[in-house]
Amino acid sequence: MLFVLAVVAALLWIDAPWGWVLVGVAAVIEIGQMMFWFWWGGKRKRAKVGVEAFIGREAVVVLPCRPEGQVRLDGELWQARCEVGADPGQTVTVTAIDGLTLDVVP
């Protein structure tokens, strides 16, 4: 936007060579701004959605997981597998997802 305004101003109101200086400065600012937004966009982490967002989250055991059971995560019941075992009321961490079954560890 700044570049377009600078070109219009250079063509209509500002005499040479200052009009071209204004266009050059505006171009440098626009390029710098574009590079900044590309850099900023590359730094952001991709949003996690779906079940892959569950990895690392904590759940509460509802039915004993020895090794199969159920856990509650975000108010929903999920099938869970815990190789070391977990009792009802215990907090577990989701480590992986296999279909609709959560692999958890205490």
C-alpha positions in Angstrom: 0.0 0.0 0.0 2.8 2.4 0.9 4.5 1.6 -2.4 1.4 2.4 -4.4 1.0 5.7 -2.6 4.6 6.6 -3.2 4.3 5.9 -6.9 1.2 8.0 -7.2 2.8 10.8 -5.2 5.9 10.6 -7.4 3.9 10.8 -10.6 1.5 13.6 -9.6 3.0 15.9 -7.0 6.8 15.4 -6.4 9.4 16.6 -8.9 12.2 14.4 -10.1 14.6 13.2 -8.7 12.9 13.3 -5.3 9.9 11.3 -6.6 12.2 8.4 -7.6 13.9 8.6 -4.2 10.5 8.3 -2.5 9.6 5.3 -4.7 12.9 3.6 -3.8 12.5 4.2 -0.1 8.9 2.9 -0.2 10.1 -0.2 -2.1 12.7 -1.0 0.5 10.2 -0.6 3.3 7.7 -2.8 1.5 10.3 -5.5 0.9 11.5 -5.4 4.5 7.9 -5.6 5.7 7.2 -8.6 3.5 10.4 -10.4 4.6 9.4 -9.7 8.3 5.9 -11.3 7.8 7.4 -14.3 6.0 9.9 -14.8 8.9 7.2 -14.3 11.5 4.8 -16.8 9.8 7.6 -19.4 9.6 8.2 -19.2 13.3 4.7 -20.0 14.3 3.9 -23.6 15.1 1.3 -25.3 13.1 -2.0 -25.6 15.0 -2.7 -29.1 16.3 -6.2 -30.3 15.7 -7.8 -33.7 16.1 -6.6 -36.6 18.1 -2.9 -35.8 17.5 -3.4 -32.8 19.9 -4.1 -35.4 22.7 -0.4 -36.5 22.9 1.1 -35.2 26.1 -2.2 -34.4 27.7 -3.4 -35.8 31.0 -6.5 -38.0 31.4 -8.2 -39.6 34.4 -8.7 -43.4 34.5 -12.3 -44.4 34.7 -12.1 -48.2 34.3 -8.9 -50.0 35.3 -6.3 -50.2 32.6 -4.7 -53.6 32.9 -3.8 -53.3 30.1 -7.1 -52.2 28.5 -9.5 -49.8 30.1 -11.1 -46.4 29.8 -10.0 -42.8 30.5 -11.8 -39.5 30.5 -10.2 -36.7 28.5 -11.9 -33.4 28.0 -15.1 -34.9 29.3 -15.1 -37.7 26.8 -14.5 -41.4 27.5 -11.7 -43.1 25.4 -10.5 -46.6 25.2 -7.1 -46.7 26.7 -4.1 -49.1 27.0 -1.6 -48.9 29.8 1.0 -51.7 29.8 2.1 -51.0 33.4 -1.5 -50.7 34.7 -3.5 -47.8 36.1 -6.4 -47.7 38.6 -9.6 -45.6 38.5 -9.0 -42.0 39.6 -5.3 -42.1 38.7 -4.0 -39.5 36.3 -2.2 -40.7 33.2 -0.5 -39.1 30.3 -1.3 -39.9 26.6 1.8 -41.1 24.8 0.4 -42.3 21.5 -2.8 -43.0 19.6 -3.7 -46.3 17.9 -6.9 -45.9 16.0 -9.4 -44.9 18.7 -7.3 -46.3 21.5 -5.1 -44.0 23.6 -1.8 -45.4 24.8 -1.2 -44.0 28.3 1.4 -44.1 31.1 0.8 -43.2 34.8 
